Structures are given as C-alpha cells and as structure tokens.
Amino acid sequence: MAQRLVRPLCTGCRKAVAPTTAAWQELIAPFAMPKPKIIYQSPDCRECRNTGYAGRQGIYEIMSIAGDLLAALSSDVDMQHIRQLLINQGIRALPLAGANKITQGITFIEEVMRVTSQHRTY
C-alpha cells in the first residue's frame, strides 16, 4: 500500500479551467483514462488565507501480490514485465487515484504530479 496527501482546492475560490492534453497524458501515462472537459484551479481568497487550498486528502495505491505477480517477483524478470502485469491486473496506481480527485474537482494536476513524482514506477 502507498499513500500520499494532496492539497484540496479551496471551494471558495476555485475556478473551472480546461486541462491541457499534455499535462493530463503525463499524469496518467501509461494508463488509459479519458481527459475531463474541465478541472479546477484556485487562485486564492480570504477564505483560504490566500493559499488556494483547504486541508489535505489522501490518495491510495493498493497492490495485491498473488498469482502471476508473485511468480514474476520470485523469478528473474525485468521490471517492464512486472509493470505490465500490474497494469493488466488493474492496479489502482497513485497517479490514477489522483486523477480521480482531479475529475471530481477536489485537487489539480500539478498537485498530484508533485506528490507522486517520486512514486512513478510505471
């Protein structure tokens, strides 16, 4: 299991914007997830003390090590093969969990990239 905390956008000042295709693709690669029509960003306001954020929310990744994945980890297989097994098993990777928070209007692309950049193993 892996967990990261993202900063939710302030609901008092968040504004709808169109996400760029490049930023969205960078976030979700190598997974497939449609780009939302709008996402939100917060400039800042008095309600959030001019930060644009309000609190923290978790994003999570849980990996079940069984079956083909257990066999691959027990043998001498390259990392690309293991990545493909994880994708085939439908792993809920941190960037995808973050992407769901983005599509719900909770946080934004740059925030998810910031907290998951060290975790990019796919």
A tleap script that builds the chain and sets N, CA, C and O, in Angstrom:
source leaprc.protein.ff14SB
mol = sequence {
  NMET ALA GLN ARG LEU VAL ARG PRO LEU CYS
  THR GLY CYS ARG LYS ALA VAL ALA PRO THR
  THR ALA ALA TRP GLN GLU LEU ILE ALA PRO
  PHE ALA MET PRO LYS PRO LYS ILE ILE TYR
  GLN SER PRO ASP CYS ARG GLU CYS ARG ASN
  THR GLY TYR ALA GLY ARG GLN GLY ILE TYR
  GLU ILE MET SER ILE ALA GLY ASP LEU LEU
  ALA ALA LEU SER SER ASP VAL ASP MET GLN
  HIE ILE ARG GLN LEU LEU ILE ASN GLN GLY
  ILE ARG ALA LEU PRO LEU ALA GLY ALA ASN
  LYS ILE THR GLN GLY ILE THR PHE ILE GLU
  GLU VAL MET ARG VAL THR SER GLN HIE ARG
  THR CTYR
}
set mol.1.N position { 0.848 -1.175 0.000 }
set mol.1.CA position { 0.000 0.000 0.000 }
set mol.1.C position { 0.892 1.236 0.000 }
set mol.1.O position { 1.919 1.277 0.678 }
set mol.2.N position { 0.491 2.226 -0.759 }
set mol.2.CA position { 1.168 3.522 -0.778 }
set mol.2.C position { 0.117 4.597 -0.577 }
set mol.2.O position { -1.023 4.466 -1.024 }
set mol.3.N position { 0.516 5.655 0.100 }
set mol.3.CA position { -0.405 6.763 0.364 }
set mol.3.C position { 0.327 8.076 0.181 }
set mol.3.O position { 1.502 8.192 0.530 }
set mol.4.N position { -0.358 9.058 -0.361 }
set mol.4.CA position { 0.150 10.420 -0.452 }
set mol.4.C position { -0.988 11.364 -0.081 }
set mol.4.O position { -2.161 11.039 -0.265 }
set mol.5.N position { -0.636 12.520 0.435 }
set mol.5.CA position { -1.630 13.531 0.766 }
set mol.5.C position { -1.568 14.652 -0.259 }
set mol.5.O position { -0.500 15.193 -0.547 }
set mol.6.N position { -2.736 14.991 -0.808 }
set mol.6.CA position { -2.827 16.102 -1.753 }
set mol.6.C position { -3.570 17.250 -1.087 }
set mol.6.O position { -4.385 17.046 -0.187 }
set mol.7.N position { -3.277 18.447 -1.542 }
set mol.7.CA position { -3.968 19.631 -1.025 }
set mol.7.C position { -5.254 19.837 -1.823 }
set mol.7.O position { -5.187 20.078 -3.029 }
set mol.8.N position { -6.418 19.750 -1.185 }
set mol.8.CA position { -7.667 20.042 -1.882 }
set mol.8.C position { -7.778 21.530 -2.188 }
set mol.8.O position { -7.287 22.369 -1.432 }
set mol.9.N position { -8.412 21.838 -3.276 }
set mol.9.CA position { -8.630 23.226 -3.668 }
set mol.9.C position { -9.664 23.881 -2.760 }
set mol.9.O position { -10.600 23.232 -2.291 }
set mol.10.N position { -9.483 25.146 -2.525 }
set mol.10.CA position { -10.449 25.925 -1.760 }
set mol.10.C position { -11.740 26.021 -2.572 }
set mol.10.O position { -11.714 26.442 -3.729 }
set mol.11.N position { -12.850 25.639 -1.982 }
set mol.11.CA position { -14.120 25.696 -2.710 }
set mol.11.C position { -14.646 27.126 -2.813 }
set mol.11.O position { -15.560 27.397 -3.591 }
set mol.12.N position { -14.071 28.041 -2.032 }
set mol.12.CA position { -14.497 29.437 -2.096 }
set mol.12.C position { -13.962 30.194 -3.295 }
set mol.12.O position { -14.560 31.179 -3.729 }
set mol.13.N position { -12.821 29.734 -3.841 }
set mol.13.CA position { -12.237 30.494 -4.957 }
set mol.13.C position { -11.875 29.626 -6.167 }
set mol.13.O position { -11.319 30.136 -7.139 }
set mol.14.N position { -12.174 28.345 -6.125 }
set mol.14.CA position { -11.790 27.503 -7.269 }
set mol.14.C position { -12.553 27.903 -8.514 }
set mol.14.O position { -13.713 28.311 -8.450 }
set mol.15.N position { -11.883 27.780 -9.646 }
set mol.15.CA position { -12.460 28.154 -10.938 }
set mol.15.C position { -12.250 27.025 -11.937 }
set mol.15.O position { -11.224 26.344 -11.920 }
set mol.16.N position { -13.231 26.837 -12.800 }
set mol.16.CA position { -13.145 25.797 -13.832 }
set mol.16.C position { -12.175 26.240 -14.929 }
set mol.16.O position { -12.193 27.389 -15.369 }
set mol.17.N position { -11.329 25.302 -15.357 }
set mol.17.CA position { -10.408 25.533 -16.478 }
set mol.17.C position { -10.378 24.265 -17.321 }
set mol.17.O position { -10.769 23.192 -16.862 }
set mol.18.N position { -9.915 24.399 -18.542 }
set mol.18.CA position { -9.760 23.230 -19.416 }
set mol.18.C position { -8.361 22.648 -19.197 }
set mol.18.O position { -7.375 23.382 -19.257 }
set mol.19.N position { -8.263 21.340 -18.945 }
set mol.19.CA position { -6.934 20.757 -18.755 }
set mol.19.C position { -6.191 20.646 -20.081 }
set mol.19.O position { -6.802 20.431 -21.127 }
set mol.20.N position { -4.879 20.794 -20.030 }
set mol.20.CA position { -4.100 20.600 -21.255 }
set mol.20.C position { -3.916 19.109 -21.480 }
set mol.20.O position { -3.763 18.341 -20.530 }
set mol.21.N position { -3.933 18.711 -22.726 }
set mol.21.CA position { -3.767 17.298 -23.062 }
set mol.21.C position { -2.404 16.794 -22.612 }
set mol.21.O position { -2.302 15.685 -22.088 }
set mol.22.N position { -1.358 17.585 -22.806 }
set mol.22.CA position { -0.002 17.156 -22.440 }
set mol.22.C position { 0.113 16.891 -20.951 }
set mol.22.O position { 0.679 15.873 -20.551 }
set mol.23.N position { -0.407 17.779 -20.128 }
set mol.23.CA position { -0.324 17.598 -18.674 }
set mol.23.C position { -1.126 16.376 -18.238 }
set mol.23.O position { -0.678 15.612 -17.384 }
set mol.24.N position { -2.308 16.189 -18.819 }
set mol.24.CA position { -3.146 15.042 -18.462 }
set mol.24.C position { -2.453 13.737 -18.853 }
set mol.24.O position { -2.420 12.794 -18.063 }
set mol.25.N position { -1.905 13.677 -20.053 }
set mol.25.CA position { -1.222 12.468 -20.516 }
set mol.25.C position { 0.002 12.160 -19.658 }
set mol.25.O position { 0.275 10.998 -19.355 }
set mol.26.N position { 0.734 13.195 -19.268 }
set mol.26.CA position { 1.901 12.982 -18.414 }
set mol.26.C position { 1.490 12.393 -17.071 }
set mol.26.O position { 2.194 11.543 -16.526 }
set mol.27.N position { 0.364 12.833 -16.538 }
set mol.27.CA position { -0.117 12.338 -15.260 }
set mol.27.C position { -0.526 10.879 -15.321 }
set mol.27.O position { -0.128 10.091 -14.462 }
set mol.28.N position { -1.306 10.507 -16.312 }
set mol.28.CA position { -1.892 9.160 -16.315 }
set mol.28.C position { -1.083 8.103 -17.059 }
set mol.28.O position { -1.397 6.917 -16.953 }
set mol.29.N position { -0.049 8.495 -17.811 }
set mol.29.CA position { 0.741 7.512 -18.570 }
set mol.29.C position { 1.344 6.485 -17.626 }
set mol.29.O position { 1.819 6.865 -16.555 }
set mol.30.N position { 1.348 5.224 -17.964 }
set mol.30.CA position { 0.942 4.546 -19.190 }
set mol.30.C position { -0.490 4.029 -19.150 }
set mol.30.O position { -0.852 3.172 -19.956 }
set mol.31.N position { -1.303 4.523 -18.239 }
set mol.31.CA position { -2.679 4.061 -18.100 }
set mol.31.C position { -3.590 4.810 -19.066 }
set mol.31.O position { -3.206 5.827 -19.644 }
set mol.32.N position { -4.780 4.298 -19.225 }
set mol.32.CA position { -5.762 4.940 -20.091 }
set mol.32.C position { -6.884 5.493 -19.224 }
set mol.32.O position { -7.531 4.757 -18.479 }
set mol.33.N position { -7.101 6.772 -19.328 }
set mol.33.CA position { -8.200 7.423 -18.618 }
set mol.33.C position { -8.553 8.656 -19.426 }
set mol.33.O position { -7.679 9.471 -19.722 }
set mol.34.N position { -9.830 8.808 -19.793 }
set mol.34.CA position { -10.200 9.952 -20.628 }
set mol.34.C position { -9.952 11.279 -19.926 }
set mol.34.O position { -10.123 11.400 -18.713 }
set mol.35.N position { -9.549 12.261 -20.704 }
set mol.35.CA position { -9.305 13.604 -20.181 }
set mol.35.C position { -10.644 14.261 -19.881 }
set mol.35.O position { -11.534 14.251 -20.731 }
set mol.36.N position { -10.808 14.834 -18.684 }
set mol.36.CA position { -12.068 15.516 -18.379 }
set mol.36.C position { -12.189 16.813 -19.178 }
set mol.36.O position { -11.188 17.387 -19.605 }
set mol.37.N position { -13.416 17.260 -19.371 }
set mol.37.CA position { -13.640 18.506 -20.110 }
set mol.37.C position { -13.202 19.718 -19.294 }
set mol.37.O position { -12.663 20.681 -19.839 }
set mol.38.N position { -13.436 19.664 -17.984 }
set mol.38.CA position { -12.999 20.753 -17.113 }
set mol.38.C position { -12.346 20.177 -15.856 }
set mol.38.O position { -12.662 19.072 -15.416 }
set mol.39.N position { -11.438 20.951 -15.303 }
set mol.39.CA position { -10.871 20.674 -13.986 }
set mol.39.C position { -10.907 22.010 -13.246 }
set mol.39.O position { -11.373 23.010 -13.793 }
set mol.40.N position { -10.428 22.029 -12.032 }
set mol.40.CA position { -10.479 23.259 -11.254 }
set mol.40.C position { -9.098 23.679 -10.781 }
set mol.40.O position { -8.213 22.848 -10.577 }
set mol.41.N position { -8.936 24.968 -10.614 }
set mol.41.CA position { -7.753 25.550 -10.005 }
set mol.41.C position { -8.229 26.663 -9.080 }
set mol.41.O position { -9.293 27.244 -9.295 }
set mol.42.N position { -7.451 26.951 -8.068 }
set mol.42.CA position { -7.814 28.011 -7.126 }
set mol.42.C position { -6.770 29.105 -7.142 }
set mol.42.O position { -5.591 28.846 -6.900 }
set mol.43.N position { -7.199 30.339 -7.429 }
set mol.43.CA position { -6.238 31.443 -7.365 }
set mol.43.C position { -5.902 31.760 -5.907 }
set mol.43.O position { -4.742 31.618 -5.521 }
set mol.44.N position { -6.828 32.167 -5.111 }
set mol.44.CA position { -6.746 32.382 -3.667 }
set mol.44.C position { -7.834 33.351 -3.243 }
set mol.44.O position { -8.366 34.104 -4.059 }
set mol.45.N position { -8.158 33.324 -1.965 }
set mol.45.CA position { -9.190 34.206 -1.432 }
set mol.45.C position { -8.996 34.339 0.075 }
set mol.45.O position { -8.105 33.712 0.650 }
set mol.46.N position { -9.826 35.151 0.707 }
set mol.46.CA position { -9.727 35.318 2.160 }
set mol.46.C position { -10.089 34.033 2.896 }
set mol.46.O position { -9.534 33.733 3.953 }
set mol.47.N position { -11.023 33.280 2.328 }
set mol.47.CA position { -11.480 32.048 2.974 }
set mol.47.C position { -10.336 31.052 3.171 }
set mol.47.O position { -10.285 30.353 4.183 }
set mol.48.N position { -9.425 30.990 2.208 }
set mol.48.CA position { -8.294 30.052 2.290 }
set mol.48.C position { -6.999 30.753 2.703 }
set mol.48.O position { -5.911 30.186 2.594 }
set mol.49.N position { -7.130 31.986 3.175 }
set mol.49.CA position { -5.964 32.785 3.587 }
set mol.49.C position { -4.973 32.981 2.447 }
set mol.49.O position { -3.757 32.968 2.642 }
set mol.50.N position { -5.524 33.160 1.260 }
set mol.50.CA position { -4.743 33.420 0.044 }
set mol.50.C position { -3.781 32.298 -0.332 }
set mol.50.O position { -2.719 32.545 -0.903 }
set mol.51.N position { -4.162 31.063 -0.006 }
set mol.51.CA position { -3.322 29.925 -0.395 }
set mol.51.C position { -3.895 29.170 -1.585 }
set mol.51.O position { -3.140 28.588 -2.364 }
set mol.52.N position { -5.223 29.167 -1.741 }
set mol.52.CA position { -5.876 28.403 -2.797 }
set mol.52.C position { -6.209 26.978 -2.363 }
set mol.52.O position { -6.790 26.215 -3.134 }
set mol.53.N position { -5.842 26.614 -1.131 }
set mol.53.CA position { -6.037 25.237 -0.649 }
set mol.53.C position { -6.823 25.227 0.653 }
set mol.53.O position { -6.931 26.238 1.347 }
set mol.54.N position { -7.368 24.053 0.966 }
set mol.54.CA position { -8.101 23.880 2.214 }
set mol.54.C position { -7.918 22.451 2.713 }
set mol.54.O position { -8.660 21.561 2.296 }
set mol.55.N position { -6.954 22.210 3.591 }
set mol.55.CA position { -6.760 20.900 4.199 }
set mol.55.C position { -5.924 19.937 3.378 }
set mol.55.O position { -5.124 20.344 2.535 }
set mol.56.N position { -6.125 18.643 3.642 }
set mol.56.CA position { -5.421 17.554 2.951 }
set mol.56.C position { -6.391 16.398 2.726 }
set mol.56.O position { -7.309 16.176 3.515 }
set mol.57.N position { -6.169 15.667 1.634 }
set mol.57.CA position { -6.925 14.436 1.363 }
set mol.57.C position { -5.952 13.379 0.873 }
set mol.57.O position { -4.952 13.692 0.227 }
set mol.58.N position { -6.249 12.137 1.182 }
set mol.58.CA position { -5.371 11.048 0.791 }
set mol.58.C position { -5.691 10.478 -0.577 }
set mol.58.O position { -6.846 10.447 -1.003 }
set mol.59.N position { -4.639 10.026 -1.263 }
set mol.59.CA position { -4.792 9.179 -2.445 }
set mol.59.C position { -4.028 7.895 -2.127 }
set mol.59.O position { -2.991 7.935 -1.465 }
set mol.60.N position { -4.537 6.766 -2.595 }
set mol.60.CA position { -4.011 5.476 -2.167 }
set mol.60.C position { -3.782 4.541 -3.346 }
set mol.60.O position { -4.467 4.605 -4.366 }
set mol.61.N position { -2.789 3.668 -3.168 }
set mol.61.CA position { -2.494 2.607 -4.134 }
set mol.61.C position { -2.354 1.316 -3.339 }
set mol.61.O position { -1.588 1.248 -2.378 }
set mol.62.N position { -3.091 0.308 -3.743 }
set mol.62.CA position { -3.010 -0.985 -3.069 }
set mol.62.C position { -2.687 -2.045 -4.113 }
set mol.62.O position { -3.350 -2.135 -5.146 }
set mol.63.N position { -1.661 -2.847 -3.834 }
set mol.63.CA position { -1.219 -3.872 -4.771 }
set mol.63.C position { -1.362 -5.241 -4.107 }
set mol.63.O position { -0.819 -5.480 -3.028 }
set mol.64.N position { -2.084 -6.113 -4.750 }
set mol.64.CA position { -2.227 -7.475 -4.260 }
set mol.64.C position { -1.142 -8.340 -4.902 }
set mol.64.O position { -1.073 -8.458 -6.125 }
set mol.65.N position { -0.310 -8.934 -4.077 }
set mol.65.CA position { 0.789 -9.754 -4.599 }
set mol.65.C position { 0.363 -11.219 -4.530 }
set mol.65.O position { 0.470 -11.871 -3.492 }
set mol.66.N position { -0.119 -11.710 -5.659 }
set mol.66.CA position { -0.579 -13.091 -5.765 }
set mol.66.C position { -0.524 -13.514 -7.228 }
set mol.66.O position { -0.342 -12.680 -8.115 }
set mol.67.N position { -0.678 -14.774 -7.469 }
set mol.67.CA position { -0.752 -15.313 -8.825 }
set mol.67.C position { 0.454 -15.014 -9.684 }
set mol.67.O position { 1.593 -15.256 -9.283 }
set mol.68.N position { 0.194 -14.475 -10.892 }
set mol.68.CA position { 1.260 -14.183 -11.852 }
set mol.68.C position { 2.278 -13.189 -11.305 }
set mol.68.O position { 3.474 -13.305 -11.571 }
set mol.69.N position { 1.797 -12.214 -10.539 }
set mol.69.CA position { 2.709 -11.214 -9.985 }
set mol.69.C position { 3.659 -11.840 -8.970 }
set mol.69.O position { 4.850 -11.531 -8.966 }
set mol.70.N position { 3.155 -12.699 -8.128 }
set mol.70.CA position { 4.002 -13.381 -7.141 }
set mol.70.C position { 5.045 -14.237 -7.848 }
set mol.70.O position { 6.210 -14.254 -7.450 }
set mol.71.N position { 4.636 -14.942 -8.888 }
set mol.71.CA position { 5.572 -15.782 -9.644 }
set mol.71.C position { 6.639 -14.925 -10.324 }
set mol.71.O position { 7.812 -15.295 -10.346 }
set mol.72.N position { 6.235 -13.785 -10.875 }
set mol.72.CA position { 7.194 -12.900 -11.550 }
set mol.72.C position { 8.189 -12.321 -10.561 }
set mol.72.O position { 9.379 -12.224 -10.860 }
set mol.73.N position { 7.711 -11.934 -9.383 }
set mol.73.CA position { 8.605 -11.373 -8.375 }
set mol.73.C position { 9.571 -12.418 -7.823 }
set mol.73.O position { 10.674 -12.084 -7.392 }
set mol.74.N position { 9.154 -13.675 -7.838 }
set mol.74.CA position { 10.002 -14.758 -7.342 }
set mol.74.C position { 11.047 -15.190 -8.356 }
set mol.74.O position { 12.011 -15.867 -7.999 }
set mol.75.N position { 10.873 -14.813 -9.602 }
set mol.75.CA position { 11.827 -15.198 -10.643 }
set mol.75.C position { 12.632 -13.975 -11.089 }
set mol.75.O position { 12.447 -12.870 -10.578 }
set mol.76.N position { 13.502 -14.193 -12.023 }
set mol.76.CA position { 14.362 -13.119 -12.508 }
set mol.76.C position { 13.737 -12.488 -13.754 }
set mol.76.O position { 14.158 -12.761 -14.878 }
set mol.77.N position { 12.715 -11.631 -13.535 }
set mol.77.CA position { 12.018 -10.986 -14.644 }
set mol.77.C position { 12.335 -9.488 -14.628 }
set mol.77.O position { 12.596 -8.906 -13.575 }
set mol.78.N position { 12.309 -8.884 -15.800 }
set mol.78.CA position { 12.615 -7.451 -15.848 }
set mol.78.C position { 11.427 -6.624 -15.344 }
set mol.78.O position { 10.288 -7.092 -15.312 }
set mol.79.N position { 11.722 -5.409 -14.962 }
set mol.79.CA position { 10.720 -4.524 -14.372 }
set mol.79.C position { 9.595 -4.199 -15.348 }
set mol.79.O position { 8.453 -4.012 -14.928 }
set mol.80.N position { 9.893 -4.131 -16.619 }
set mol.80.CA position { 8.855 -3.838 -17.618 }
set mol.80.C position { 7.777 -4.919 -17.611 }
set mol.80.O position { 6.591 -4.616 -17.744 }
set mol.81.N position { 8.183 -6.172 -17.457 }
set mol.81.CA position { 7.224 -7.281 -17.398 }
set mol.81.C position { 6.346 -7.142 -16.144 }
set mol.81.O position { 5.135 -7.352 -16.205 }
set mol.82.N position { 6.956 -6.792 -15.025 }
set mol.82.CA position { 6.196 -6.621 -13.783 }
set mol.82.C position { 5.219 -5.453 -13.920 }
set mol.82.O position { 4.073 -5.554 -13.482 }
set mol.83.N position { 5.655 -4.361 -14.515 }
set mol.83.CA position { 4.761 -3.214 -14.742 }
set mol.83.C position { 3.554 -3.629 -15.564 }
set mol.83.O position { 2.421 -3.266 -15.249 }
set mol.84.N position { 3.807 -4.397 -16.629 }
set mol.84.CA position { 2.709 -4.829 -17.491 }
set mol.84.C position { 1.744 -5.736 -16.736 }
set mol.84.O position { 0.531 -5.635 -16.924 }
set mol.85.N position { 2.261 -6.622 -15.885 }
set mol.85.CA position { 1.391 -7.464 -15.067 }
set mol.85.C position { 0.505 -6.620 -14.152 }
set mol.85.O position { -0.683 -6.901 -13.997 }
set mol.86.N position { 1.093 -5.583 -13.546 }
set mol.86.CA position { 0.321 -4.706 -12.666 }
set mol.86.C position { -0.776 -3.987 -13.435 }
set mol.86.O position { -1.907 -3.890 -12.959 }
set mol.87.N position { -0.456 -3.491 -14.600 }
set mol.87.CA position { -1.453 -2.806 -15.424 }
set mol.87.C position { -2.553 -3.774 -15.838 }
set mol.87.O position { -3.735 -3.432 -15.791 }
set mol.88.N position { -2.165 -4.991 -16.246 }
set mol.88.CA position { -3.151 -5.996 -16.644 }
set mol.88.C position { -4.066 -6.386 -15.493 }
set mol.88.O position { -5.239 -6.692 -15.707 }
set mol.89.N position { -3.531 -6.376 -14.262 }
set mol.89.CA position { -4.337 -6.727 -13.094 }
set mol.89.C position { -5.217 -5.567 -12.638 }
set mol.89.O position { -6.022 -5.714 -11.718 }
set mol.90.N position { -5.059 -4.414 -13.287 }
set mol.90.CA position { -5.900 -3.266 -12.961 }
set mol.90.C position { -5.482 -2.546 -11.692 }
set mol.90.O position { -6.328 -2.071 -10.934 }
set mol.91.N position { -4.175 -2.463 -11.456 }
set mol.91.CA position { -3.710 -1.775 -10.256 }
set mol.91.C position { -4.255 -0.355 -10.216 }
set mol.91.O position { -4.342 0.322 -11.240 }
set mol.92.N position { -4.608 0.065 -9.061 }
set mol.92.CA position { -5.108 1.421 -8.839 }
set mol.92.C position { -3.907 2.268 -8.418 }
set mol.92.O position { -3.680 2.485 -7.227 }
set mol.93.N position { -3.147 2.740 -9.393 }
set mol.93.CA position { -1.909 3.465 -9.141 }
set mol.93.C position { -2.192 4.844 -8.541 }
set mol.93.O position { -3.260 5.419 -8.751 }
set mol.94.N position { -1.216 5.361 -7.792 }
set mol.94.CA position { -1.363 6.679 -7.179 }
set mol.94.C position { -1.746 7.769 -8.189 }
set mol.94.O position { -2.644 8.563 -7.909 }
set mol.95.N position { -1.082 7.829 -9.366 }
set mol.95.CA position { -1.485 8.872 -10.327 }
set mol.95.C position { -2.954 8.744 -10.763 }
set mol.95.O position { -3.618 9.756 -10.990 }
set mol.96.N position { -3.461 7.522 -10.882 }
set mol.96.CA position { -4.867 7.345 -11.263 }
set mol.96.C position { -5.800 7.736 -10.121 }
set mol.96.O position { -6.853 8.330 -10.352 }
set mol.97.N position { -5.417 7.406 -8.896 }
set mol.97.CA position { -6.220 7.821 -7.744 }
set mol.97.C position { -6.264 9.351 -7.690 }
set mol.97.O position { -7.302 9.944 -7.398 }
set mol.98.N position { -5.129 9.973 -7.974 }
set mol.98.CA position { -5.083 11.431 -8.028 }
set mol.98.C position { -5.908 11.980 -9.169 }
set mol.98.O position { -6.577 13.002 -9.019 }
set mol.99.N position { -5.868 11.310 -10.312 }
set mol.99.CA position { -6.654 11.745 -11.473 }
set mol.99.C position { -8.142 11.724 -11.144 }
set mol.99.O position { -8.890 12.589 -11.601 }
set mol.100.N position { -8.572 10.755 -10.364 }
set mol.100.CA position { -9.982 10.729 -9.949 }
set mol.100.C position { -10.317 11.928 -9.078 }
set mol.100.O position { -11.394 12.507 -9.215 }
set mol.101.N position { -9.422 12.307 -8.194 }
set mol.101.CA position { -9.645 13.501 -7.358 }
set mol.101.C position { -9.706 14.756 -8.240 }
set mol.101.O position { -10.464 15.684 -7.956 }
set mol.102.N position { -8.914 14.776 -9.296 }
set mol.102.CA position { -8.919 15.917 -10.221 }
set mol.102.C position { -10.268 16.003 -10.942 }
set mol.102.O position { -10.862 17.078 -11.021 }
set mol.103.N position { -10.749 14.874 -11.466 }
set mol.103.CA position { -12.014 14.883 -12.207 }
set mol.103.C position { -13.204 15.203 -11.299 }
set mol.103.O position { -14.246 15.654 -11.776 }
set mol.104.N position { -13.050 14.971 -9.995 }
set mol.104.CA position { -14.108 15.320 -9.036 }
set mol.104.C position { -14.018 16.779 -8.598 }
set mol.104.O position { -14.865 17.250 -7.838 }
set mol.105.N position { -12.999 17.499 -9.070 }
set mol.105.CA position { -12.844 18.902 -8.725 }
set mol.105.C position { -12.211 19.129 -7.367 }
set mol.105.O position { -12.294 20.230 -6.823 }
set mol.106.N position { -11.577 18.101 -6.807 }
set mol.106.CA position { -11.009 18.208 -5.464 }
set mol.106.C position { -9.604 18.807 -5.471 }
set mol.106.O position { -9.276 19.627 -4.614 }
set mol.107.N position { -8.778 18.405 -6.429 }
set mol.107.CA position { -7.408 18.900 -6.498 }
set mol.107.C position { -7.053 19.156 -7.955 }
set mol.107.O position { -7.935 19.105 -8.812 }
set mol.108.N position { -5.794 19.428 -8.258 }
set mol.108.CA position { -5.412 19.765 -9.622 }
set mol.108.C position { -4.188 18.976 -10.071 }
set mol.108.O position { -3.496 18.376 -9.249 }
set mol.109.N position { -3.925 18.978 -11.364 }
set mol.109.CA position { -2.898 18.135 -11.977 }
set mol.109.C position { -1.529 18.358 -11.351 }
set mol.109.O position { -0.856 17.396 -10.980 }
set mol.110.N position { -1.112 19.605 -11.228 }
set mol.110.CA position { 0.232 19.889 -10.706 }
set mol.110.C position { 0.409 19.375 -9.284 }
set mol.110.O position { 1.506 18.953 -8.916 }
set mol.111.N position { -0.642 19.401 -8.481 }
set mol.111.CA position { -0.560 18.903 -7.106 }
set mol.111.C position { -0.354 17.391 -7.089 }
set mol.111.O position { 0.471 16.886 -6.327 }
set mol.112.N position { -1.088 16.676 -7.914 }
set mol.112.CA position { -0.932 15.221 -7.975 }
set mol.112.C position { 0.459 14.872 -8.516 }
set mol.112.O position { 1.107 13.952 -8.018 }
set mol.113.N position { 0.912 15.605 -9.530 }
set mol.113.CA position { 2.262 15.373 -10.061 }
set mol.113.C position { 3.309 15.621 -8.976 }
set mol.113.O position { 4.285 14.878 -8.873 }
set mol.114.N position { 3.110 16.655 -8.173 }
set mol.114.CA position { 4.066 16.991 -7.118 }
set mol.114.C position { 4.200 15.857 -6.109 }
set mol.114.O position { 5.314 15.503 -5.722 }
set mol.115.N position { 3.084 15.286 -5.680 }
set mol.115.CA position { 3.156 14.272 -4.626 }
set mol.115.C position { 3.442 12.870 -5.152 }
set mol.115.O position { 3.825 11.992 -4.379 }
set mol.116.N position { 3.262 12.644 -6.455 }
set mol.116.CA position { 3.510 11.296 -6.988 }
set mol.116.C position { 4.781 11.200 -7.819 }
set mol.116.O position { 5.103 10.116 -8.306 }
set mol.117.N position { 5.505 12.283 -7.996 }
set mol.117.CA position { 6.681 12.260 -8.881 }
set mol.117.C position { 7.747 11.272 -8.401 }
set mol.117.O position { 8.419 10.656 -9.228 }
set mol.118.N position { 7.916 11.110 -7.111 }
set mol.118.CA position { 8.896 10.151 -6.576 }
set mol.118.C position { 8.391 8.722 -6.667 }
set mol.118.O position { 9.168 7.777 -6.528 }
set mol.119.N position { 7.090 8.556 -6.900 }
set mol.119.CA position { 6.476 7.231 -6.887 }
set mol.119.C position { 6.275 6.654 -8.294 }
set mol.119.O position { 5.707 5.570 -8.432 }
set mol.120.N position { 6.716 7.336 -9.307 }
set mol.120.CA position { 6.462 6.889 -10.677 }
set mol.120.C position { 7.295 5.669 -11.009 }
set mol.120.O position { 8.443 5.785 -11.436 }
set mol.121.N position { 6.704 4.491 -10.810 }
set mol.121.CA position { 7.402 3.249 -11.124 }
set mol.121.C position { 6.797 2.568 -12.343 }
set mol.121.O position { 7.237 1.477 -12.706 }
set mol.122.N position { 5.809 3.172 -12.985 }
set mol.122.CA position { 5.129 2.545 -14.121 }
set mol.122.C position { 5.683 3.031 -15.426 }
set mol.122.O position { 5.227 2.607 -16.487 }
savepdb mol mol.pdb
quit
